[in-house]
Amino acid sequence: MSLEETNTISNSPKITSIAPIPLTITQPKNNSAVTQETITVSGQTSPNAEIFINELELHADASGNFSSKLVLNPGDNEVDVIANDANGNYNGATINVTYNIPE
């Protein structure tokens, strides 16, 4: 192999593949209506993944389960859930929950 060939090979860009990781929101259901101000958002993803529920940060357990309380505003609420693993792979989902104040 010539020096020119070696330089060409060593200067090749490293290509990293980013793939979506599994993400399932089990609670609450999309487009649900509740009468409690605080709900539990739970689901499953890759083990030990970093989770963001709106602006709240937490981590999935060794089985990939996660759960956290979230305070809603009256009316329609958009709940964004994003999961990231240690390899830079990620996935996200958005659900809508309506908080109806009891009369």
Backbone bond lengths (Angstrom), bond angles and torsions (degrees), N, CA, C in turn:
res aa  C-N    CA-C-N  psi(-1)  N-CA   C-N-CA  omega(-1)  CA-C   N-CA-C  phi
1 M - - - 1.446 - - 1.524 108.48 -
2 S 1.296 118.00 132.74 1.460 121.65 -179.53 1.523 110.47 -81.07
3 L 1.333 115.72 164.48 1.450 121.17 178.12 1.525 110.41 -60.62
4 E 1.327 116.89 -39.31 1.454 121.42 179.31 1.532 110.65 -60.86
5 E 1.328 117.14 -43.58 1.463 120.57 179.00 1.525 110.95 -64.05
6 T 1.340 117.25 -39.36 1.463 121.41 -179.84 1.526 110.44 -62.86
7 N 1.322 117.65 -45.11 1.457 121.03 178.86 1.518 112.03 -62.83
8 T 1.300 116.35 -39.03 1.459 119.59 179.26 1.517 110.42 -62.83
9 I 1.328 117.26 -42.57 1.456 120.72 -179.11 1.524 110.79 -69.39
10 S 1.328 118.77 -45.26 1.464 121.05 -175.87 1.526 112.40 -70.15
11 N 1.309 118.29 -22.16 1.461 121.47 179.99 1.526 112.85 -91.55
12 S 1.325 117.41 5.27 1.465 120.18 179.01 1.521 109.50 -67.34
13 P 1.323 117.31 139.57 1.466 119.62 179.36 1.524 110.39 -69.08
14 K 1.326 115.44 145.84 1.460 121.22 176.45 1.523 107.00 -85.46
15 I 1.305 116.37 126.04 1.459 121.09 -179.30 1.521 108.31 -102.85
16 T 1.329 115.61 124.42 1.461 121.27 178.50 1.516 108.59 -110.72
17 S 1.302 115.75 132.44 1.459 120.72 179.10 1.523 109.64 -92.06
18 I 1.314 117.19 127.37 1.463 122.65 175.67 1.525 106.99 -106.64
19 A 1.316 115.73 123.31 1.463 120.59 -177.59 1.518 109.29 -123.90
20 P 1.327 116.90 147.93 1.471 117.98 177.27 1.532 110.50 -68.70
21 I 1.319 115.47 142.08 1.456 120.43 175.32 1.527 107.95 -96.45
22 P 1.320 118.13 160.23 1.460 119.13 179.58 1.526 111.03 -64.47
23 L 1.310 117.01 143.45 1.467 122.16 175.91 1.516 108.43 -151.72
24 T 1.324 115.41 119.53 1.459 121.81 176.69 1.517 108.15 -128.80
25 I 1.327 116.72 127.60 1.461 121.15 173.84 1.526 106.15 -97.41
26 T 1.325 115.78 116.49 1.465 120.02 -177.23 1.521 113.07 -93.22
27 Q 1.325 116.48 -22.74 1.456 120.91 -178.44 1.509 109.13 -152.57
28 P 1.309 120.97 134.63 1.460 128.37 -7.01 1.526 110.83 -80.31
29 K 1.284 116.47 170.57 1.461 121.79 177.24 1.527 109.45 -75.95
30 N 1.327 116.64 148.37 1.462 121.92 177.74 1.528 109.69 -60.71
31 N 1.313 115.44 141.31 1.474 124.25 178.74 1.520 112.73 63.16
32 S 1.333 116.30 29.13 1.460 118.88 177.21 1.522 110.19 -86.69
33 A 1.335 115.29 158.83 1.458 122.56 176.57 1.525 107.58 -119.07
34 V 1.335 115.69 135.67 1.461 121.15 -179.39 1.517 109.92 -129.75
35 T 1.339 115.43 161.16 1.464 120.61 176.60 1.529 111.31 -115.57
36 Q 1.341 116.29 9.02 1.454 121.13 175.74 1.525 108.74 -107.49
37 E 1.326 115.59 139.97 1.462 120.30 -179.23 1.531 111.99 -69.49
38 T 1.329 117.44 -31.28 1.464 121.99 -177.92 1.521 109.77 -110.34
39 I 1.336 115.40 130.37 1.459 120.97 178.27 1.523 109.25 -121.77
40 T 1.324 115.26 165.05 1.458 121.31 172.72 1.519 107.94 -105.03
41 V 1.328 115.98 126.61 1.464 121.78 174.78 1.520 105.99 -104.35
42 S 1.334 116.87 122.28 1.456 119.88 -179.09 1.513 110.40 -139.54
43 G 1.328 114.86 160.93 1.455 119.73 -179.98 1.506 111.72 -179.44
44 Q 1.336 114.26 -163.55 1.459 120.37 -178.93 1.522 109.94 -142.39
45 T 1.331 114.34 145.41 1.462 122.63 -179.93 1.532 108.27 -152.38
46 S 1.296 117.12 -157.65 1.467 121.25 177.78 1.529 110.51 -69.46
47 P 1.333 117.77 146.60 1.462 120.76 178.42 1.528 112.07 -54.78
48 N 1.331 115.37 135.32 1.472 124.23 175.83 1.523 114.30 61.92
49 A 1.311 118.77 17.13 1.467 121.69 179.25 1.530 110.21 -66.55
50 E 1.313 114.91 150.66 1.464 121.86 173.77 1.524 106.91 -81.10
51 I 1.328 116.94 131.38 1.464 122.42 -176.52 1.522 109.44 -119.66
52 F 1.318 115.71 138.51 1.463 121.54 171.01 1.519 107.34 -121.39
53 I 1.334 116.15 123.22 1.464 122.31 173.06 1.512 105.00 -112.29
54 N 1.341 116.20 105.83 1.463 122.29 -167.08 1.523 106.66 52.66
55 E 1.311 120.42 -115.70 1.467 120.09 -178.34 1.524 112.99 -103.32
56 L 1.325 117.42 4.52 1.461 121.99 179.91 1.526 110.09 -86.34
57 E 1.336 116.46 130.90 1.465 121.02 -179.26 1.525 109.83 -107.22
58 L 1.341 116.55 135.44 1.448 122.65 175.51 1.518 108.91 -151.36
59 H 1.327 117.65 -178.43 1.461 121.74 179.39 1.521 110.12 -128.59
60 A 1.313 115.76 143.05 1.453 121.31 173.10 1.526 108.34 -70.54
61 D 1.330 116.47 154.46 1.462 119.58 177.89 1.533 110.47 -80.25
62 A 1.328 116.84 -174.63 1.466 121.82 -176.33 1.522 113.07 -64.80
63 S 1.340 117.44 -16.16 1.470 121.54 176.14 1.524 111.97 -97.78
64 G 1.334 117.02 -4.72 1.463 121.41 -179.79 1.514 114.35 93.17
65 N 1.333 117.88 4.27 1.466 121.13 179.80 1.522 110.95 -81.53
66 F 1.338 115.84 145.41 1.457 120.58 174.80 1.520 109.22 -143.15
67 S 1.332 115.47 154.80 1.456 121.15 -179.91 1.518 108.80 -161.84
68 S 1.327 116.22 139.73 1.458 120.81 178.08 1.521 109.88 -158.02
69 K 1.316 115.49 151.82 1.460 122.04 174.82 1.527 108.90 -80.99
70 L 1.324 116.27 148.36 1.460 122.11 178.57 1.521 108.45 -141.97
71 V 1.334 116.46 129.79 1.462 121.92 178.06 1.520 108.49 -89.19
72 L 1.333 115.96 129.03 1.461 121.99 -178.38 1.514 111.85 -97.03
73 N 1.313 116.01 155.89 1.450 122.87 169.87 1.518 107.63 -91.42
74 P 1.342 118.30 152.61 1.467 119.15 176.00 1.531 110.38 -58.29
75 G 1.318 116.17 140.52 1.463 120.90 -179.82 1.515 112.18 93.56
76 D 1.332 115.61 -150.95 1.465 121.37 -176.25 1.524 111.29 -78.89
77 N 1.329 116.03 136.51 1.461 123.07 178.70 1.515 109.30 -129.47
78 E 1.317 116.24 133.15 1.460 122.17 174.69 1.528 107.20 -99.25
79 V 1.333 116.40 125.30 1.463 121.48 -179.95 1.523 107.63 -111.77
80 D 1.332 115.64 113.71 1.466 121.54 179.38 1.519 108.99 -99.54
81 V 1.334 116.36 128.36 1.457 121.74 177.72 1.526 107.58 -121.36
82 I 1.324 116.22 124.86 1.463 121.97 178.88 1.523 108.09 -126.01
83 A 1.327 116.84 134.67 1.463 122.53 177.68 1.519 109.09 -120.82
84 N 1.339 116.57 134.30 1.474 123.72 178.01 1.520 108.30 -126.57
85 D 1.333 117.04 136.55 1.462 118.52 174.59 1.527 110.55 -102.41
86 A 1.314 116.60 176.30 1.470 122.02 -175.86 1.519 113.11 -66.43
87 N 1.333 118.31 -16.80 1.463 122.23 -179.59 1.527 112.93 -93.51
88 G 1.325 117.54 3.81 1.454 120.92 179.68 1.516 113.66 88.05
89 N 1.328 117.69 4.66 1.461 121.05 176.54 1.529 108.51 -80.68
90 Y 1.307 116.94 150.50 1.459 119.38 -176.55 1.524 111.12 -151.58
91 N 1.329 114.45 169.12 1.457 122.11 173.88 1.518 106.92 -158.16
92 G 1.303 116.87 156.66 1.458 120.96 179.87 1.509 111.43 -146.04
93 A 1.322 114.90 155.72 1.464 121.39 177.63 1.519 108.35 -148.55
94 T 1.312 115.57 151.03 1.458 121.53 177.24 1.518 108.67 -125.78
95 I 1.322 115.51 132.76 1.460 120.55 173.80 1.515 108.60 -123.26
96 N 1.315 116.15 157.58 1.452 121.96 178.83 1.526 109.01 -115.08
97 V 1.342 114.88 133.16 1.456 121.57 179.51 1.523 107.28 -132.30
98 T 1.318 116.34 131.83 1.459 121.36 178.00 1.523 109.93 -103.92
99 Y 1.330 115.07 124.59 1.479 120.50 176.71 1.513 107.54 -98.28
100 N 1.320 115.06 111.63 1.460 122.13 176.33 1.526 108.72 -98.66
101 I 1.318 117.15 116.92 1.462 121.35 -179.91 1.531 108.15 -69.27
102 P 1.337 117.15 126.13 1.470 119.34 178.83 1.524 110.48 -62.57
103 E 1.319 115.69 143.09 1.475 119.88 179.96 1.505 111.90 -91.95
